[in-house]
Amino acid sequence: MTDFQAIADRVELGALCAEFTDAGMMRDFDRLASLFDEDGIWRIPEAGIELVGRDGIRRGIERSRQLWEYFLQTVHPGSIHLDGDTATGRAYIVEFGRLRDGSSHLNHSVYHDSYRRTADGWKFTERAYEMHYVDSTPLAGKASPALGEVMPGKLSD
């Protein structure tokens, strides 16, 4: 690949997917919503979720995260197909956590993405989550303390 714009676009799109996971993990719901185009759509069909527009996505993710005792998601790069100022791609997801109702989840999934180049950089126009494996076996571990808490045995600053 010798097209430097295509290389830059691929790097930026990979960073967009990583930024989505980071914003979700850090509970930065405004940042997460800003990664979508104004009328972007986030779908999780298996859960009956379809969030539309930045405001809908922001409200939906905040409401959803309140259901979780703890949650961890990692993203792994997939394919990217560029077509000028639009693109499609996939990102592979592993996530696990425990809901406040005590149920546990380990998912291996794929995000099917559509992107658009905007004046503010690449944005998602659609993210569609497809589960490939779900394990609801109770997780034996426990969550570490919330951000900002001092862990037992650790000296504070």
Backbone torsions as a table, in degrees:
resi	resn	phi	psi	omega
1	MET	NA	117.5	-179.0
2	THR	-113.1	-3.0	179.2
3	ASP	-80.1	104.8	-175.5
4	PHE	-63.3	-31.8	177.2
5	GLN	-65.5	-41.2	178.4
6	ALA	-63.9	-39.4	177.9
7	ILE	-63.9	-46.5	179.1
8	ALA	-61.6	-41.8	179.3
9	ASP	-61.6	-42.9	179.5
10	ARG	-63.7	-41.2	177.8
11	VAL	-63.4	-45.4	-179.1
12	GLU	-64.2	-39.3	179.4
13	LEU	-69.1	-39.1	174.7
14	GLY	-62.0	-39.8	178.1
15	ALA	-67.0	-34.6	177.7
16	LEU	-61.0	-45.3	179.0
17	CYS	-64.3	-41.4	178.4
18	ALA	-65.9	-38.9	179.4
19	GLU	-63.2	-38.3	177.3
20	PHE	-58.4	-50.2	179.9
21	THR	-63.2	-44.2	-179.8
22	ASP	-62.3	-45.9	-179.8
23	ALA	-60.8	-41.2	177.7
24	GLY	-64.9	-43.7	-179.5
25	MET	-66.4	-34.5	-179.0
26	MET	-88.4	3.8	-179.7
27	ARG	57.0	35.3	177.1
28	ASP	-96.9	79.5	-171.2
29	PHE	-70.2	-30.0	175.5
30	ASP	-65.3	-44.4	178.6
31	ARG	-63.2	-43.5	179.9
32	LEU	-59.1	-47.2	-179.1
33	ALA	-64.2	-33.5	-178.3
34	SER	-68.3	-12.8	179.5
35	LEU	-78.9	-9.3	179.2
36	PHE	-99.6	150.1	170.3
37	ASP	-60.9	160.0	-177.3
38	GLU	-49.8	-40.5	-178.3
39	ASP	-108.8	27.9	-179.7
40	GLY	-62.5	158.8	-177.9
41	ILE	-128.1	136.8	174.7
42	TRP	-121.7	119.3	-176.3
43	ARG	-119.2	137.0	169.2
44	ILE	-131.2	83.0	-172.0
45	PRO	-56.5	-40.8	-177.6
46	GLU	-61.8	-24.6	179.2
47	ALA	-102.7	3.3	-179.6
48	GLY	67.7	30.5	-176.8
49	ILE	-107.2	129.9	170.2
50	GLU	-141.8	111.3	-179.3
51	LEU	-108.7	130.9	-174.1
52	VAL	-122.1	133.2	178.2
53	GLY	77.3	157.6	-177.4
54	ARG	-58.9	-42.6	-179.6
55	ASP	-64.5	-42.9	179.3
56	GLY	-65.1	-39.9	178.7
57	ILE	-65.9	-44.0	-179.2
58	ARG	-62.7	-47.4	179.1
59	ARG	-64.3	-41.8	-177.5
60	GLY	-65.5	-43.6	-178.9
61	ILE	-69.4	-38.1	178.6
62	GLU	-64.1	-43.9	178.2
63	ARG	-62.3	-43.8	-179.0
64	SER	-64.3	-44.9	-177.1
65	ARG	-65.5	-25.3	177.0
66	GLN	-65.7	-19.4	-179.7
67	LEU	-79.2	-16.5	-172.7
68	TRP	-96.8	132.5	169.4
69	GLU	-70.4	-46.3	171.6
70	TYR	-152.5	158.0	-173.7
71	PHE	-156.3	137.0	177.4
72	LEU	-137.8	131.4	178.4
73	GLN	-129.6	136.4	171.6
74	THR	-121.5	149.0	-179.1
75	VAL	-118.6	141.9	179.1
76	HIS	-127.3	135.0	-175.5
77	PRO	-62.9	146.2	176.0
78	GLY	-124.5	-140.7	-177.2
79	SER	-93.2	156.1	173.6
80	ILE	-137.1	129.5	177.5
81	HIS	-121.1	110.8	-176.9
82	LEU	-87.6	143.5	175.9
83	ASP	-147.3	74.7	-178.1
84	GLY	68.5	-119.4	-178.7
85	ASP	-93.1	11.7	173.0
86	THR	-129.0	163.3	178.4
87	ALA	-160.0	162.6	171.5
88	THR	-129.7	159.9	179.4
89	GLY	-171.3	178.6	176.4
90	ARG	-133.3	147.3	172.9
91	ALA	-132.9	136.5	-177.8
92	TYR	-97.3	135.8	-170.7
93	ILE	-123.9	136.2	167.3
94	VAL	-122.9	129.0	179.0
95	GLU	-145.1	150.1	174.5
96	PHE	-149.1	160.0	178.8
97	GLY	174.2	178.1	178.2
98	ARG	-127.8	130.3	176.3
99	LEU	-77.8	160.2	-179.6
100	ARG	-64.0	-19.4	176.2
101	ASP	-79.7	0.6	177.5
102	GLY	94.6	-10.7	179.6
103	SER	-75.7	147.3	-178.8
104	SER	-114.3	154.6	-179.5
105	HIS	-144.5	133.8	169.7
106	LEU	-127.0	116.1	-176.2
107	ASN	-121.3	140.6	167.8
108	HIS	-117.0	120.0	-169.6
109	SER	-141.7	172.7	177.3
110	VAL	-130.0	134.0	167.6
111	TYR	-94.1	126.3	171.9
112	HIS	-98.6	115.0	-170.3
113	ASP	-114.3	149.4	167.0
114	SER	-124.8	139.9	-174.9
115	TYR	-129.8	156.7	174.3
116	ARG	-138.9	136.7	173.9
117	ARG	-78.3	129.5	178.6
118	THR	-122.9	177.5	176.2
119	ALA	-62.2	-23.5	179.1
120	ASP	-98.1	14.0	-179.1
121	GLY	101.6	-172.6	-179.4
122	TRP	-69.5	140.0	177.4
123	LYS	-134.4	153.7	171.5
124	PHE	-73.0	134.5	166.9
125	THR	-99.2	-26.4	175.2
126	GLU	-157.4	139.6	169.5
127	ARG	-127.0	122.8	178.5
128	ALA	-120.4	120.5	-173.4
129	TYR	-93.8	124.0	179.4
130	GLU	-120.0	116.0	178.9
131	MET	-79.2	133.3	176.1
132	HIS	-108.3	-26.1	-179.1
133	TYR	-150.9	132.0	177.1
134	VAL	-132.5	129.6	177.0
135	ASP	-124.3	120.4	-179.3
136	SER	-105.9	19.0	174.8
137	THR	-60.1	133.7	-179.5
138	PRO	-55.8	132.4	177.1
139	LEU	-76.7	132.2	-175.4
140	ALA	-83.0	-22.2	-176.0
141	GLY	-78.5	-178.3	176.0
142	LYS	-130.0	159.5	-179.5
143	ALA	-77.8	146.2	173.7
144	SER	-73.3	163.6	-179.5
145	PRO	-57.3	154.7	179.0
146	ALA	-62.3	156.9	178.0
147	LEU	-52.9	137.2	177.7
148	GLY	93.1	-15.9	177.7
149	GLU	-85.8	151.7	177.6
150	VAL	-89.2	127.8	178.9
151	MET	-74.6	144.4	177.5
152	PRO	-55.2	135.3	179.0
153	GLY	83.7	-3.3	-179.4
154	LYS	-105.5	134.3	178.3
155	LEU	-76.8	139.3	176.1
156	SER	-85.0	162.1	179.8
157	ASP	-71.0	NA	NA
